[in-house]
Amino acid sequence: MLESKKYDQHCTLPPPRSYRCNPHRIELYKRGNRRYEKVSYPLRCGIYHEIESSSAVMHFNLNHQLIRMTGTQRDWPHPQEWLKRTISNDWIYYSTGGYTGVYETTGEFYLPNLPYTTNNHLGGTPLRQEPIRSLMDNWLEEIEHISGSCGDSSEAVARVLEGILDSNPAALAEQGKTLHRIIDGPVTVLPPDTRHVDYQVIPLNVSLGCLYKCGFCRVKNHRGFAELSLTEIDTQLDKIKDLLAADLTNFNSIFLGQHDALNCSHQLICSAIAQAHHKLGLGSSYIKGSNTFLFGSVGSLLSAGTELFDDLDRLPGRIFINIGLESADQSTLDILEKPLLAAEVSAAFSKIQWLNKRCRSVEITANFVTDPELPESHYKALLGLIRDRVDSVKDKGCIYLSPLRFNAPSRARLFDFYKLKRLSRLPLFMYTIQRL
């Protein structure tokens, strides 16, 4: 059972406390890093409980729910690789990828291996392999054993262990379903920029559906675009705050869904961001800084006034807007069944460059598709933008390449990617599609 005291991110949590019950070690309220940083070793952010047994190290959030594990036995694939459980109850295995091209390809030092098929660039299928599979299946039995051995170490340890046992796999699965009920279904795709916070975002729908129903897209839904009301958004915020409860302090970022939040009215976008910061206390999270992530389309970007971006620039935290450009070549747009003209894509790209130069805390990134069977004119048009239309090398405004076929062989794809990366004057990475 969870502790009766209701925490939020403004409360004073107990200091870290360590207990040893051989061969087990328990550290409560452990303070991790306060910023997400790009480093080549495992960096744990937030406040959490750490339990180490003879075979695993397990991390639990402030609601006593499992969030991370790594095996300590000799047959564990790599001592710096680990499992992560998302708030929607997906397992992800973070591998080093042998450190071969992972950072250059994804912008991160670790490669997330997903339980579903979305452009698996470098990794394999570790979630199906031993001893990873056994740890995922048997962690609760390990906690039951530890509870029997260490449950009388202290009242605090007993309370945390009891909460962990209550937060069993069935309860964790139900939490994921509750999140999806609050936001009207799963998040089928997160913006690629959420990699900057290890995809640790609070989803908040401000709209449903998208403007275009592109023939190539496999991650969007069939709903037409509809803007939600501020009342509906407030209701989501209240329910999400209750759901995350004590662990809210470990979140500093939101994702405004679904697929084209930029198409919402100026007032609604800014009000939703301000209200989320106020109700969720993102600015007072244990993790420093705050971020807002959202998608936009060519149409919503071109129709948005400069005043919107100036107002976004004045809001708390950093704001990342990801635009699906897909191609600046008309024949490729027609193949993709994307109802746009190449001239519109070109105009959107120019506006992105202008806004990224103008705005201090707003960054706009863009997606393009890649596939060996696309016409050469697609890649020529792409280079015409990311090389010829950018006057110098930039560190802002990433370009992400998204494969059309998730399960196609990746070596040829990566070869083409590295050729483009060498020529691009903008940061260029592959899009690792994650859901929530």
C-alpha positions in Angstrom: 0.0 0.0 0.0 1.2 3.5 -0.8 2.2 5.8 2.0 -0.8 7.7 3.3 1.0 11.0 3.1 0.3 12.6 -0.2 3.4 14.1 -1.8 3.8 16.5 -4.6 6.8 18.1 -6.0 6.8 21.0 -3.5 7.0 18.7 -0.4 10.2 17.9 1.4 11.1 14.3 0.8 13.0 12.3 3.4 16.8 12.2 3.0 18.5 9.2 1.5 18.8 6.2 3.9 20.8 3.0 3.3 20.2 -0.4 4.8 22.1 -3.7 4.4 20.5 -7.1 4.9 23.1 -9.5 3.5 23.4 -10.1 0.6 20.8 -7.3 -0.1 21.3 -3.6 -0.1 18.4 -1.1 0.1 18.7 2.7 -0.4 15.6 4.8 0.0 15.0 8.2 -1.6 18.3 8.0 -3.5 19.1 11.3 -5.3 20.1 10.9 -8.9 21.3 13.5 -11.4 19.3 16.7 -11.7 19.8 17.1 -15.4 19.5 14.9 -18.5 23.0 14.8 -20.0 24.5 13.0 -23.0 27.2 10.8 -21.5 28.6 7.4 -22.4 27.8 5.8 -19.1 24.4 5.1 -17.3 23.1 8.3 -15.8 20.2 8.0 -13.4 18.0 11.1 -13.0 15.4 11.8 -10.4 14.7 10.5 -6.9 14.1 6.8 -6.5 14.5 3.7 -4.3 17.3 1.3 -5.2 17.3 -2.3 -4.2 20.3 -4.5 -5.0 20.2 -8.3 -4.7 22.8 -10.9 -5.7 21.4 -11.0 -9.2 20.0 -7.5 -10.0 19.8 -3.8 -9.2 16.2 -2.5 -9.3 15.0 1.1 -9.2 11.5 2.1 -8.0 9.8 5.5 -8.3 8.3 7.4 -5.4 5.0 5.5 -6.0 7.0 2.3 -5.4 6.6 1.3 -9.1 9.4 -0.5 -10.9 11.2 1.8 -13.4 14.6 0.3 -14.1 16.6 -2.9 -13.7 20.0 -4.3 -14.6 21.3 -7.7 -14.1 24.5 -8.3 -12.0 25.1 -11.9 -12.9 28.0 -12.9 -15.2 25.8 -13.7 -18.2 24.2 -10.2 -18.3 25.0 -8.9 -21.8 26.9 -5.8 -20.7 27.4 -4.1 -17.3 26.3 -0.7 -18.7 23.1 -2.0 -20.3 19.7 -1.9 -18.6 15.9 -2.3 -18.8 13.5 0.5 -18.5 9.7 0.4 -17.9 7.7 3.3 -19.3 4.6 4.9 -17.6 2.5 3.1 -20.3 4.1 -0.2 -19.1 6.4 -0.9 -22.1 9.8 -2.5 -21.5 12.8 -1.0 -23.3 16.3 -2.4 -23.3 19.1 0.1 -23.6 22.1 -1.3 -25.3 25.5 0.2 -26.1 25.3 -1.0 -29.7 29.0 -1.6 -29.2 29.3 2.2 -29.2 29.7 1.8 -33.0 27.9 4.7 -34.6 25.1 4.9 -32.1 25.7 8.5 -31.1 26.3 9.6 -34.7 23.2 7.8 -35.8 20.7 8.7 -33.0 22.2 11.6 -31.1 22.3 9.5 -27.9 25.0 7.1 -26.5 22.5 4.3 -25.8 20.2 2.5 -28.2 16.6 1.9 -27.1 15.6 -1.6 -28.2 11.8 -1.7 -28.3 9.2 -4.4 -27.8 7.5 -3.4 -31.1 8.9 -2.9 -34.6 9.8 0.7 -35.4 12.9 1.3 -37.4 15.3 -0.9 -35.6 18.5 0.7 -36.9 21.3 -1.0 -35.1 19.9 -3.2 -32.4 18.6 -6.8 -32.2 15.9 -8.4 -30.1 17.4 -8.4 -26.6 14.0 -8.4 -24.9 13.5 -12.0 -26.1 16.9 -13.2 -24.9 18.1 -14.6 -21.6 18.8 -13.5 -18.9 16.9 -10.3 -19.8 13.6 -12.1 -20.3 13.9 -13.9 -17.0 14.6 -10.7 -15.1 11.5 -9.1 -16.6 9.3 -12.1 -15.7 10.7 -12.8 -12.2 11.6 -9.5 -10.6 8.5 -9.7 -8.2 9.6 -13.1 -6.9 13.0 -11.5 -6.1 11.3 -8.7 -4.2 9.1 -11.2 -2.3 12.3 -13.0 -1.2 14.0 -9.7 -0.2 10.8 -8.7 1.7 10.9 -12.0 3.7 14.6 -11.4 4.6 14.6 -7.6 5.1 11.1 -6.6 5.9 11.9 -6.0 9.5 15.0 -3.9 8.9 13.0 -0.7 9.6 9.5 0.7 9.3 10.6 2.7 6.3 11.9 -0.4 4.4 8.8 -2.4 5.3 6.6 0.4 4.0 8.5 0.6 0.7 8.6 -3.1 0.2 4.9 -3.4 0.9 4.2 -0.7 -1.7 6.4 -2.5 -4.3 4.6 -5.8 -3.7 1.3 -4.0 -4.2 2.6 -2.4 -7.4 2.8 -5.9 -9.0 2.8 -6.5 -12.8 -1.0 -6.5 -12.9 -1.2 -3.2 -11.1 1.5 -1.7 -13.4 -0.4 -2.8 -16.5 -3.6 -1.2 -15.0 -1.7 2.1 -14.5 -0.8 2.1 -18.2 -4.4 1.5 -19.1 -5.5 4.3 -16.8 -3.1 6.7 -18.5 -4.5 5.8 -21.9 -8.1 6.3 -20.7 -7.2 9.8 -19.5 -5.6 10.8 -22.8 -8.1 8.9 -25.0 -5.8 6.1 -26.2 -2.1 5.3 -26.5 0.4 7.8 -27.8 1.3 6.1 -31.1 4.4 8.2 -31.7 6.5 10.7 -29.6 8.3 13.6 -31.2 12.0 12.6 -31.9 13.2 15.5 -29.8 11.9 13.8 -26.6 15.1 11.9 -26.8 16.6 14.9 -24.9 14.8 13.8 -21.8 15.0 10.0 -22.4 11.4 10.1 -23.6 10.3 10.8 -20.0 7.3 13.1 -20.8 3.8 13.6 -19.5 1.4 13.2 -22.4 -1.4 15.9 -22.6 -3.7 16.0 -25.5 -4.7 19.4 -26.8 -6.1 18.1 -30.1 -7.0 14.8 -31.7 -6.1 13.5 -35.2 -4.1 15.3 -37.9 -4.6 17.5 -40.9 -3.3 15.0 -43.5 -4.1 11.3 -44.0 -0.9 10.5 -45.8 -0.8 7.1 -47.5 2.6 6.1 -46.2 2.1 6.9 -42.5 1.8 3.9 -40.1 1.7 5.7 -36.7 -1.1 8.2 -37.0 -4.8 7.4 -36.5 -7.7 7.9 -38.8 -9.4 10.8 -36.9 -9.8 14.1 -38.5 -8.3 17.1 -36.7 -10.2 18.4 -33.7 -9.1 20.9 -31.1 -10.0 20.2 -27.5 -11.3 22.8 -25.1 -9.4 24.2 -22.2 -11.9 22.5 -19.8 -11.0 19.1 -21.4 -7.3 19.9 -21.1 -7.7 20.9 -17.4 -9.6 17.6 -16.7 -6.7 15.7 -18.2 -4.2 17.6 -16.1 -6.1 16.9 -12.9 -6.3 13.2 -13.6 -2.7 12.9 -14.7 -1.6 14.7 -11.5 -3.5 12.2 -9.4 -2.1 9.3 -11.4 1.5 10.3 -11.1 1.1 11.4 -7.4 4.3 11.3 -5.5 6.4 10.7 -8.6 5.3 13.9 -10.3 8.5 15.5 -9.0 10.5 13.3 -11.4 8.9 14.8 -14.5 9.9 18.1 -16.0 8.5 17.8 -19.6 5.2 17.5 -21.4 4.2 16.3 -24.8 1.2 18.1 -26.4 -0.6 15.6 -28.5 -1.8 14.3 -30.7 -0.3 14.7 -34.1 -0.6 18.4 -34.9 -0.9 20.5 -31.8 0.6 23.5 -33.7 -2.7 23.6 -35.6 -4.6 24.6 -32.5 -5.4 28.2 -31.8 -2.7 30.6 -30.6 -4.5 31.1 -27.3 -5.1 27.4 -26.6 -1.5 26.4 -27.2 -0.1 29.0 -24.9 -2.8 28.5 -22.3 -2.3 24.8 -22.2 1.5 25.1 -21.8 1.1 27.7 -19.0 -1.6 25.7 -17.2 0.5 22.5 -17.4 3.4 24.2 -15.8 1.2 25.6 -13.1 -0.8 22.4 -12.3 2.0 19.9 -12.7 4.7 22.2 -11.2 7.2 21.4 -14.0 9.4 24.3 -13.1 9.9 22.9 -9.6 10.6 19.4 -10.6 13.6 17.7 -9.0 15.0 17.5 -12.5 16.1 21.0 -13.5 14.7 22.8 -16.5 11.4 22.2 -18.2 10.4 21.3 -21.8 7.4 21.2 -24.0 7.3 18.9 -27.1 4.7 19.0 -29.9 4.2 18.1 -33.5 3.2 20.4 -36.3 2.5 20.1 -40.0 3.5 22.1 -43.0 0.1 23.7 -43.1 -0.1 24.6 -39.5 3.5 26.0 -39.6 2.9 28.2 -42.6 -0.4 29.5 -41.2 1.0 30.3 -37.7 1.7 34.0 -37.1 5.0 35.3 -35.8 3.2 36.4 -32.7 2.6 32.8 -31.7 6.3 31.9 -31.7 7.2 35.2 -29.9 4.7 34.2 -27.2 6.0 30.7 -27.0 9.5 32.1 -26.6 8.3 33.9 -23.5 6.8 30.8 -21.8 8.7 28.8 -19.2 11.2 26.3 -20.4 12.3 25.1 -23.8 9.8 24.3 -26.6 10.5 21.8 -29.3 8.2 21.7 -32.4 8.7 18.8 -34.8 7.4 19.3 -38.4 6.8 16.4 -40.8 8.2 17.7 -44.1 8.9 14.2 -45.6 10.2 15.4 -49.0 10.8 18.5 -51.0 10.5 16.5 -54.2 7.0 16.5 -55.9 7.3 13.0 -57.3 8.2 11.6 -53.9 5.3 13.5 -52.2 3.0 11.9 -54.8 4.4 8.5 -54.0 3.9 9.1 -50.3 0.3 10.3 -51.0 1.0 13.4 -49.0 -1.3 16.2 -50.2 1.3 18.9 -50.4 3.2 20.8 -53.1 7.0 20.7 -53.1 6.9 24.5 -53.0 5.0 24.4 -49.7 7.6 22.1 -48.2 10.4 24.4 -49.4 8.6 27.4 -47.8 8.1 25.6 -44.5 11.8 24.7 -44.4 12.7 28.4 -45.0 10.4 29.5 -42.2 11.9 26.9 -39.8 15.4 28.4 -40.4 14.1 31.9 -39.9 12.3 31.0 -36.7 15.2 29.0 -35.3 17.4 32.1 -35.7 14.8 34.4 -34.3 13.7 32.4 -31.2 15.7 31.9 -28.1 14.0 29.0 -26.4 11.9 27.6 -29.3 13.5 25.0 -31.5 11.9 23.6 -34.7 13.0 20.3 -36.1 11.9 18.5 -39.2 11.4 14.9 -40.5 12.1 13.5 -43.9 11.6 10.0 -45.1 14.2 7.6 -46.4 14.1 4.4 -48.4 16.3 2.7 -51.0 13.5 2.7 -53.5 12.7 6.4 -53.3 13.7 8.3 -56.5 17.1 10.0 -56.6 15.3 13.3 -57.0 14.1 12.9 -53.3 17.7 12.9 -52.0 18.8 15.6 -54.4 15.9 17.9 -53.2 16.8 17.0 -49.6 20.4 18.1 -50.1 19.2 21.2 -51.8 17.7 22.1 -48.4 20.0 20.9 -45.7 23.2 21.7 -47.5 22.5 24.4 -50.1 19.9 26.5 -48.3 21.8 26.7 -45.0 24.6 29.2 -45.1 26.8 27.6 -42.4 26.9 24.6 -40.0 24.2 24.9 -37.3 23.7 23.2 -34.0 20.0 24.0 -33.8 17.1 22.6 -35.9 17.8 18.8 -36.1 16.7 16.9 -39.2 15.4 13.4 -38.6 15.3 10.7 -41.2 12.4 8.2 -40.8 12.6 4.9 -42.7 9.4 4.0 -44.7 9.9 0.3 -43.8 10.4 -0.5 -40.2 11.7 -4.1 -40.6 13.8 -3.7 -43.7 17.5 -4.6 -43.6 19.3 -1.6 -42.2 22.9 -1.6 -43.6 22.2 0.0 -46.9 19.9 2.5 -45.1 22.7 3.5 -42.7 25.2 3.8 -45.6 22.9 6.3 -47.3 22.4 8.1 -44.0 26.1 8.6 -43.3 26.5 10.0 -46.8 23.8 12.6 -46.1 25.1 13.3 -42.7 28.6 14.3 -44.0 27.0 16.8 -46.4 24.3 18.3 -44.1 24.9 21.7 -42.5 22.2 20.8 -39.9 22.4 18.1 -37.2 21.1 14.9 -38.9 19.9 11.8 -37.1 17.7 8.7 -37.6 14.3 8.9 -36.1 13.7 6.2 -33.4 10.0 6.0 -33.2 8.7 5.4 -29.6 5.2 5.2 -28.4 3.8 5.8 -24.9 
